[in-house]
Amino acid sequence: MNLFNLRRQTPAVAERKPVAVPEALPLSKDCLMPGTERAAQVFVRGQGSWLWDSEGQVYLDFTQGCAVNSLGHSPSVLVEALSGQAQALINPGAGFHSRGLLTLVNRLCQSTGSDQAYLLNSGAEACEGAIKLARKWGQLHRGGAYHIITASQGCHGRSLGALSASDPLPCNRCEPGLPGFSKVPFNDLEALHAAVDSRTVAIMLEPVQGEAGVIPATRDYLLGVERLCRELGILLILDEVQTGVGRCGALLAEQTYGVRADIITLGKGLGGGVPLAALLARGTACCAGPGELEGSHHGNALMSVAGLAVLEAVLEPGFLEQVQDSGRHMRDGLARLAARYGQGEVRGKGLLWGMQMRDDIAQALVQAALEEGLLLNAPQPDVVRLSPALTVSRGVIDEMLLRLARAFARLHGQQQKRRVVPA
């Protein structure tokens, strides 16, 4: 297929189109508190890589809720698991066990080589739990050390503790932050080593910085960080909220680097679209006492069975190899487009990719893509990010590349018109 053939083609959608959506009373958007900026479309149905809005328009989704919908929209395994569990037991209460909770934490520990797991509702809560756990460990094993070193441009969530560990990116515009954190440049091992002192209890990093513009850690850097932690007797925390559960072509991104963290946070893709996260601990980092990680009701029976369905799907033989193959195909196509339209590097892992723009045109390209029926996002003014379903096919990737090429052409045409000065 010629990736630069700009002819409009009917997408080869395997899924059935929905029946007409009945008209409803107008719904006011004024009742919604301002949070994140949203496009005008109101979506009513999703299947796989496709979304339909209330006007019947179809869109190709290469954001998937910023990597939340790991198996795509409404995958049958998740729908069936939720439906069956909802008829049996939804939530016995935070003070009780459920079979789903115990099954999921056992499967998580078994598949990741962890010793304990704790279920939460969001990645931010998981990162907050990691901070609490590390500081408890510091009380027990490092003379009360509590300071945590993170990386510049890192983003670990929107709770107060997680924000304090983050840099002032769009995820942290106005919150004052809490003490006990310091930030050093990412991929700079020397600066990291210089920042460690007797107060330091842990180093907390993302294997790939998603909100900073899809910036992967180098292999030498992450291996060096692990070695530093072992030599100095401090903890390594990896925030895998975005990179875990198959997103980088392995169950955990740490496996692609050959490192082993003491504490790992999971979220986003673990629930496949429903709110679920996990905190994993290994060795002496398993030091939480009853009640020390509480904050809300975590891991109810309904969410647990969703996480188990996603995890089992990702662990199916050949699944992760397919993610790697699809990722290489997408990377190569994006690199050709970037070269054709004079853009910067394409970087990422698995099915998490960012394209560096030559100027701050990322949001304009996202808008042009929306007009071509393609959903992307721009974590930075000069970076467009793509995080499709892990089940995406090569054919759907090719369709995305065609629509993205048309978006570039549309944007180029708009820029040319603005440069024309009327006589």
DRENTORTOR-764080 format. One record per residue (C-alpha): residue in three letters; residue number from 1; x, y, z. Coordinates in steps of 0.001 Angstrom, whole numbers, plus 500000, padded with zeros to 6 digits. Example, Ala and Ser with C-alpha at 12.3 -4.5 7.8 and 13.67 -1.06 7.14 Angstrom:
2
ALA;1;512300;495500;507800;
SER;2;513670;498940;507140;
This chain:
423
MET;1;500000;500000;500000;
ASN;2;501322;503461;499059;
LEU;3;501365;505390;502347;
PHE;4;501372;508697;500514;
ASN;5;498433;508113;498249;
LEU;6;496113;510808;499492;
ARG;7;492971;509406;497875;
ARG;8;490193;508925;500369;
GLN;9;489415;505263;500831;
THR;10;486641;503536;502688;
PRO;11;488198;502033;505812;
ALA;12;488154;498246;505965;
VAL;13;486281;498053;509242;
ALA;14;485768;494496;510409;
GLU;15;483243;495489;513054;
ARG;16;479561;496001;512259;
LYS;17;478339;499592;512172;
PRO;18;475738;500388;514810;
VAL;19;472080;500954;514198;
ALA;20;470980;504572;514104;
VAL;21;471165;506246;517489;
PRO;22;467742;507543;518550;
GLU;23;467495;511299;518995;
ALA;24;467732;512488;522570;
LEU;25;467133;515759;524322;
PRO;26;470073;518193;523993;
LEU;27;472606;517752;526768;
SER;28;474294;520872;528091;
LYS;29;478079;520763;528439;
ASP;30;477844;523662;530914;
CYS;31;476969;521186;533674;
LEU;32;480411;519595;533364;
MET;33;483116;521145;535532;
PRO;34;486132;522174;533458;
GLY;35;488836;519545;533661;
THR;36;490665;518538;530523;
GLU;37;490000;520191;527179;
ARG;38;487636;518060;525116;
ALA;39;486729;517923;521447;
ALA;40;483151;518802;520534;
GLN;41;482200;515239;519505;
VAL;42;479934;513182;521759;
PHE;43;480828;509504;521353;
VAL;44;478158;506852;521702;
ARG;45;479799;503588;520626;
GLY;46;483232;502037;520233;
GLN;47;484518;498789;518810;
GLY;48;488163;497858;518552;
SER;49;490025;500801;517016;
TRP;50;486868;502653;515976;
LEU;51;484551;505185;517602;
TRP;52;481166;506508;516470;
ASP;53;479785;509868;517556;
SER;54;476193;510991;518076;
GLU;55;476081;512279;514488;
GLY;56;476994;508889;513068;
GLN;57;480551;509866;512103;
VAL;58;483228;507182;512463;
TYR;59;486717;507887;513827;
LEU;60;489909;505861;513956;
ASP;61;491178;506050;517537;
PHE;62;494951;506043;518008;
THR;63;494787;507491;521519;
GLN;64;492621;504847;523233;
GLY;65;492130;507078;526260;
CYS;66;495893;507808;526435;
ALA;67;496715;504086;526449;
VAL;68;493869;503131;528802;
ASN;69;491913;500846;526448;
SER;70;494655;498260;526078;
LEU;71;492464;495797;524139;
GLY;72;490563;498492;522230;
HIS;73;486997;499648;522675;
SER;74;484529;497170;524190;
PRO;75;486583;493982;523640;
SER;76;484457;490868;523985;
VAL;77;486625;489328;526722;
LEU;78;486173;492411;528894;
VAL;79;482475;492831;528150;
GLU;80;481774;489197;528999;
ALA;81;483849;489297;532182;
LEU;82;482135;492460;533440;
SER;83;478667;491239;532512;
GLY;84;479095;487890;534219;
GLN;85;480642;489359;537367;
ALA;86;478037;492138;537640;
GLN;87;475342;489496;537944;
ALA;88;477208;487694;540734;
LEU;89;478955;490308;542918;
ILE;90;480044;493887;542306;
ASN;91;481526;495094;545585;
PRO;92;481564;493201;548884;
GLY;93;483254;496174;550589;
ALA;94;486823;497209;551294;
GLY;95;486959;495197;554504;
PHE;96;486343;491859;552771;
HIS;97;488041;489582;550275;
SER;98;486536;488560;546955;
ARG;99;487638;485724;544716;
GLY;100;488322;488168;541896;
LEU;101;490624;490320;544048;
LEU;102;492642;487351;545290;
THR;103;492856;485815;541814;
LEU;104;494112;489056;540264;
VAL;105;496770;489855;542881;
ASN;106;498047;486268;542726;
ARG;107;498215;486387;538928;
LEU;108;499952;489769;538992;
CYS;109;502572;488548;541437;
GLN;110;503118;485321;539527;
SER;111;503459;486966;536108;
THR;112;505652;489899;537214;
GLY;113;507837;488142;539773;
SER;114;506486;490324;542566;
ASP;115;505804;489326;546153;
GLN;116;502802;491497;546969;
ALA;117;500228;493536;545064;
TYR;118;497726;496140;546182;
LEU;119;494791;497210;543993;
LEU;120;493701;500808;543537;
ASN;121;491484;502919;541312;
SER;122;493998;505038;539375;
GLY;123;497629;505352;538456;
ALA;124;497943;508493;540567;
GLU;125;496786;506514;543616;
ALA;126;499292;503794;542788;
CYS;127;502122;506351;542648;
GLU;128;500891;507882;545901;
GLY;129;500989;504396;547425;
ALA;130;504528;503857;546118;
ILE;131;505655;507057;547859;
LYS;132;504052;505967;551153;
LEU;133;505561;502491;550860;
ALA;134;509054;503812;550131;
ARG;135;508942;506167;553105;
LYS;136;507756;503379;555386;
TRP;137;510710;501322;554124;
GLY;138;513007;504262;554884;
GLN;139;511801;504303;558478;
LEU;140;512529;500595;558833;
HIS;141;515747;500211;556824;
ARG;142;517417;503595;556198;
GLY;143;517284;505580;559413;
GLY;144;514119;507467;558617;
ALA;145;515165;508559;555101;
TYR;146;512202;509970;553192;
HIS;147;513554;511968;550229;
ILE;148;512641;510736;546732;
ILE;149;514525;511731;543577;
THR;150;512523;511958;540370;
ALA;151;513314;513106;536826;
SER;152;512702;516477;535262;
GLN;153;509654;516450;532993;
GLY;154;508313;513374;534764;
CYS;155;504582;513101;535414;
HIS;156;503322;510656;538037;
GLY;157;499658;511634;538408;
ARG;158;497386;514268;539849;
SER;159;497075;513479;543541;
LEU;160;499047;515867;545763;
GLY;161;501888;513467;546525;
ALA;162;502126;512289;542906;
LEU;163;502076;515897;541691;
SER;164;504907;516720;544069;
ALA;165;506964;514003;542410;
SER;166;506136;515460;538977;
ASP;167;507622;518385;537086;
PRO;168;505506;521494;536303;
LEU;169;504063;520070;533100;
PRO;170;500400;520403;532081;
CYS;171;499625;517768;534720;
ASN;172;500918;520095;537466;
ARG;173;500240;523752;536675;
CYS;174;499345;525374;539961;
GLU;175;499645;522930;542873;
PRO;176;502326;523953;545420;
GLY;177;503592;520416;546034;
LEU;178;504856;518710;549154;
PRO;179;508430;518672;550522;
GLY;180;510708;515656;550240;
PHE;181;511220;515524;546470;
SER;182;513976;516676;544139;
LYS;183;514226;516495;540349;
VAL;184;517251;515932;538140;
PRO;185;517566;515750;534326;
PHE;186;516266;512551;532742;
ASN;187;518845;510189;531198;
ASP;188;521634;511891;533183;
LEU;189;523148;509292;535511;
GLU;190;525860;511612;536815;
ALA;191;523306;514211;537947;
LEU;192;521250;511488;539585;
HIS;193;524228;510127;541501;
ALA;194;525160;513625;542682;
ALA;195;521643;514194;544060;
VAL;196;521666;511146;546377;
ASP;197;522422;511822;550045;
SER;198;521670;510339;553464;
ARG;199;518041;511502;553237;
THR;200;517402;509649;549984;
VAL;201;515116;506646;550210;
ALA;202;514259;506003;546537;
ILE;203;514624;506983;542902;
MET;204;511305;507112;541041;
LEU;205;511276;507094;537219;
GLU;206;509122;506367;534189;
PRO;207;510829;503969;531751;
VAL;208;509302;506131;529006;
GLN;209;508274;509677;529880;
GLY;210;504825;509875;528301;
GLU;211;503633;513401;529071;
ALA;212;507080;514862;528367;
GLY;213;506724;513724;524755;
VAL;214;507378;509951;524686;
ILE;215;511019;510050;525767;
PRO;216;512441;506572;526507;
ALA;217;515139;506011;529073;
THR;218;518320;504796;527457;
ARG;219;519321;501251;528319;
ASP;220;522644;502326;529829;
TYR;221;520879;504929;531963;
LEU;222;518267;502615;533445;
LEU;223;520803;499844;534056;
GLY;224;523018;502437;535722;
VAL;225;520142;503630;537912;
GLU;226;519461;500086;539093;
ARG;227;523149;499536;539841;
LEU;228;523285;502842;541737;
CYS;229;520286;501878;543873;
ARG;230;521848;498539;544751;
GLU;231;525224;500059;545611;
LEU;232;523742;502801;547803;
GLY;233;521029;500696;549414;
ILE;234;518022;502674;548213;
LEU;235;514843;501657;546389;
LEU;236;514124;501797;542674;
ILE;237;510516;502714;541868;
LEU;238;509347;502391;538273;
ASP;239;506156;504191;537292;
GLU;240;504725;501840;534651;
VAL;241;501242;503321;534682;
GLN;242;501514;504035;530962;
THR;243;504250;501595;529906;
GLY;244;503079;498425;531661;
VAL;245;500607;495646;530729;
GLY;246;502078;495054;527276;
ARG;247;502240;498645;526021;
CYS;248;505999;498440;525312;
GLY;249;505931;494923;523869;
ALA;250;506567;493148;527193;
LEU;251;504361;492709;530230;
LEU;252;506509;495324;532013;
ALA;253;508781;497832;530306;
GLU;254;511489;496978;532847;
GLN;255;511863;493638;531051;
THR;256;512876;495413;527831;
TYR;257;515751;497053;529739;
GLY;258;516797;494050;531801;
VAL;259;516269;495785;535141;
ARG;260;514254;494841;538228;
ALA;261;512576;497494;540361;
ASP;262;511684;497193;544040;
ILE;263;508294;498891;543573;
ILE;264;506224;499167;540388;
THR;265;503038;501102;539713;
LEU;266;500489;499971;537115;
GLY;267;497331;501663;535900;
LYS;268;495709;502773;532640;
GLY;269;495841;499590;530531;
LEU;270;495420;497217;533482;
GLY;271;491678;497817;533581;
GLY;272;491289;497949;529810;
GLY;273;489045;501008;530147;
VAL;274;487650;500651;533667;
PRO;275;489283;502303;536723;
LEU;276;491901;499911;538072;
ALA;277;495536;500233;539133;
ALA;278;498040;498207;541090;
LEU;279;501031;498701;543353;
LEU;280;503596;495876;543154;
ALA;281;506358;495297;545707;
ARG;282;509311;492936;545930;
GLY;283;511534;491803;548767;
THR;284;511874;494120;551761;
ALA;285;509730;496735;550009;
CYS;286;506768;494580;551118;
CYS;287;506540;496491;554391;
ALA;288;503076;498076;554489;
GLY;289;501018;497510;557595;
PRO;290;497210;497209;557751;
GLY;291;495571;500522;556928;
GLU;292;498743;502329;555831;
LEU;293;497863;502414;552122;
GLU;294;494168;503137;552434;
GLY;295;492557;506084;550723;
SER;296;489501;504734;548938;
HIS;297;487805;501405;548275;
HIS;298;490184;499444;546058;
GLY;299;489933;496316;543972;
ASN;300;486234;495550;544137;
ALA;301;485057;492322;542543;
LEU;302;483904;493975;539306;
MET;303;487123;495847;538607;
SER;304;489256;492865;539632;
VAL;305;487663;490562;537099;
ALA;306;488196;493206;534412;
GLY;307;491898;493384;535250;
LEU;308;492167;489605;535183;
ALA;309;490536;489448;531742;
VAL;310;493002;492009;530364;
LEU;311;496011;490352;531983;
GLU;312;495113;486901;530675;
ALA;313;494620;488308;527162;
VAL;314;498023;490037;527205;
LEU;315;499704;486863;528479;
GLU;316;498243;484698;525694;
PRO;317;501007;483037;523638;
GLY;318;502095;485285;520780;
PHE;319;500250;488402;521993;
LEU;320;503318;490405;523022;
GLU;321;505226;489327;519917;
GLN;322;502343;490710;517860;
VAL;323;502559;494003;519762;
GLN;324;506264;494206;518917;
ASP;325;505619;493447;515236;
SER;326;502794;496005;514989;
GLY;327;504964;498532;516794;
ARG;328;507810;498146;514311;
HIS;329;505380;498498;511410;
MET;330;503921;501681;512892;
ARG;331;507350;503117;513725;
ASP;332;508597;502570;510177;
GLY;333;505490;504158;508659;
LEU;334;505678;507163;510975;
ALA;335;509368;507612;510178;
ARG;336;508573;507727;506444;
LEU;337;505892;510324;507047;
ALA;338;508199;512388;509248;
ALA;339;510866;512375;506528;
ARG;340;508351;513231;503803;
TYR;341;506969;516222;505688;
GLY;342;510230;517415;507214;
GLN;343;509448;516554;510830;
GLY;344;511732;515298;513594;
GLU;345;512491;511937;515143;
VAL;346;510004;509164;515901;
ARG;347;510616;507642;519332;
GLY;348;509004;505162;521661;
LYS;349;508576;501455;522314;
GLY;350;506046;498772;521427;
LEU;351;502810;500603;520649;
LEU;352;503639;503895;522354;
TRP;353;505133;506385;519885;
GLY;354;505756;510089;519643;
MET;355;506615;512157;516571;
GLN;356;508722;515257;517154;
MET;357;507450;518261;515187;
ARG;358;509829;520845;513720;
ASP;359;507698;523643;515210;
ASP;360;504964;523925;517824;
ILE;361;502347;522572;515411;
ALA;362;501349;519414;517276;
GLN;363;497920;520650;518337;
ALA;364;497220;521978;514850;
LEU;365;498106;518561;513425;
VAL;366;495836;516867;515982;
GLN;367;492985;519118;514810;
ALA;368;493732;518421;511150;
ALA;369;493761;514687;511917;
LEU;370;490401;515013;513687;
GLU;371;488981;516496;510493;
GLU;372;490284;513396;508709;
GLY;373;488547;511107;511212;
LEU;374;491726;510249;513138;
LEU;375;492110;510729;516896;
LEU;376;495596;511654;518179;
ASN;377;496847;513786;521058;
ALA;378;499663;516232;521725;
PRO;379;501323;515896;525151;
GLN;380;503703;518729;524202;
PRO;381;503370;521621;521738;
ASP;382;505925;519960;519460;
VAL;383;505063;516267;519936;
VAL;384;502175;514152;518649;
ARG;385;501591;510893;520550;
LEU;386;500049;507639;519330;
SER;387;498924;504838;521647;
PRO;388;496583;502509;519723;
ALA;389;494940;499355;520991;
LEU;390;497444;496566;521566;
THR;391;495275;494471;519234;
VAL;392;495632;496898;516299;
SER;393;496273;495228;512940;
ARG;394;498735;496206;510233;
GLY;395;495816;497116;507976;
VAL;396;494420;499549;510535;
ILE;397;497901;501013;511044;
ASP;398;498122;501593;507288;
GLU;399;494744;503316;507374;
MET;400;496016;505564;510170;
LEU;401;499101;506446;508130;
LEU;402;496935;507413;505152;
ARG;403;494764;509652;507319;
LEU;404;497795;511181;508994;
ALA;405;499326;511904;505573;
ARG;406;496107;513685;504596;
ALA;407;496225;515621;507881;
PHE;408;499772;516772;507082;
ALA;409;498637;517792;503597;
ARG;410;495634;519639;505047;
LEU;411;497839;521456;507553;
HIS;412;500391;522308;504862;
GLY;413;497602;523770;502704;
GLN;414;496345;525891;505588;
GLN;415;499865;527193;506246;
GLN;416;500333;528057;502577;
LYS;417;497078;530037;502513;
ARG;418;498179;532039;505556;
ARG;419;501458;532909;503811;
VAL;420;499682;534310;500736;
VAL;421;499491;538094;500979;
PRO;422;496498;539606;499102;
ALA;423;497453;541935;496239;
